[in-house]
Amino acid sequence: MSDIQHSTGDLIYQLEDKPPFYQALVGAVTHLLAIFVPMVAPALIVGTALGLSTEITSYLVSMAMIASGVGTWLQVNRYGPVGSGLLSIQSVNFSFVTVMIALGSAMKSDGLHEELIVSTLLGVSFVGAFLVVGASFILPYLRRVITPTVSGVVVLMIGLSLIKVGIIDFGGGFAAKSAGTYGNYQNIGVGLLVLLVVIGFNCCKSALLRMGGIAIGLIVGYIVALCLGMVDFSPLQNLPVITVPIPFKYGFTFDMHAFLVAGTIYLLSVLEAVGDITATAMVSNRPIEGEEYNARLSGGVLADGLVSVIAAALGSLPLTTFAQNNGVIQMTGVASRHVGKLIAIILVILGLFPVIGRFFTTIPAPVLGGAMTLMFSMIAIAGIRIIISNGLRRRETIIVATSLGLGLGVSYDPDVFRVLPDSLYVLVENPICAGGLTAIILNLLLPMGKKETQGAGAIRTAADEEAE
């Protein structure tokens, strides 16, 4: 099958272009602003939920940044079979947050010390990451399973799921909900201001202004929020000056039950990684079928697994390719993987100096929501483009519609399948997993037409199918 490649003409810097340093720095900072809070939030959430000490929680946050930097470096440089060679940014996988909290809470109720809880969670994460490494080697043999339609559905579900996160932040976040200030004029006003600034700069003809649109929007929003008294600097207190990575700092403990639960999430994260890498390839004007695509896919998933091995050893929650950056690529027009090298270096430095990294957590939720709501919607659009690239015949329409219905349905009410055993429920409570698994199953079960077996084409109408 011939490679399918898309050229939107919207990119300022292509994959192999090397922007001038100051433009590369603007692009790097823009990506960092988009991912920094989601990067450190999982460790903060897990640490708070499990009642971990400030020292342990701070260490988890610092290691998340360092591991993300190492992982990003591997992805963008593509050493041999390792890495996608795309502007793929690695960050902490949110899918593991609820699992880690559930497992850790059970251990805590059994009377385990916090360091033993952390060593067990990280030990399970370390071993489970090898499942992703193994999965990367069989991806080329799954072309019948992971088609552009399936990948597109996953990317679409990722975007739609993230929109919920963005719009909640837009209204003030969960803290505002608890305080009764969610959706007030102040939060909505700041969110709208950031959104309008980002849109305005994205419409500029100047490449530099367009690249810095998201960063400028966040900076403007932060300044306004600071004037309104919305910025909380308490997270910057009582932090160590420097954090030195220590492999297996809290020891290494393994629990088979916890491994079975975490292992399932790891395998599902492979599907999410496939969707993320496919979206990155598309917005970078690279093929989403053929040998080049398969090599990037296998390399990207392999890097995902190896990076999670490194992350768990250092003391970070598992990592994955971040979907948020696909929206940044589309908004800024910068797909150069060389920008990723700068991002990786900055992340490692920020991880060594936690006070710098923690500063980004002071960005108010409405400021983030104003930019992220638009970026996450762009990810959903990328998913739609991937689906269309494979043709939207009757068969693909049924697959997409059913997957979208069940995936979004689960996001509206995750308890709809609660009657299922826990081993199955964990597979379908996540909208991305529910939609992705539905797409895979239908793709395998629904018969292909004669034309479909010969390759994907343009969008076909029902009249075309009847004529065949």
Secondary structure, 3 states (H helix, E strand, C coil): CCCCCCCCCCCCECCCCCCCHHHHHHHHHHHHHHHHHHHHHHHHHHHHHCCCCHHHHHHHHHHHHHHHHHHHHHHHHCECCECCCCCCCEEECHHHHHHHHHHHHHHHHCCCCHHHHHHHHHHHHHHHHHHHHHHHHHHHHHCCCCCHHHHHHHHHHHHHHHHHHHHHHHCCHHHHHHHCCCCCHHHHHHHHHHHHHHHHHHCCCCHHHHHCHHHHHHHHHHHHHHHCCCCCCHHHCCCCCCCCCCCCCCCCCCCHHHHHHHHHHHHHHHHHHHHHHHHHHHHCCCCCCCHHHHHHHHHHHHHHHHHHHHHHHHCCCCEEECCHHHHHHHHHCECCHHHHHHHHHHHHHHHHCHHHHHHHHHCCHHHHHHHHHHHHHHHHHHHHHHHHHCCCCHHHHHHHHHHHHHHHHHHHCHHHHCCCCHHHHHHHCCHHHHHHHHHHHHHHHCCCCCCHHHCCCCCCCHHHHHHC
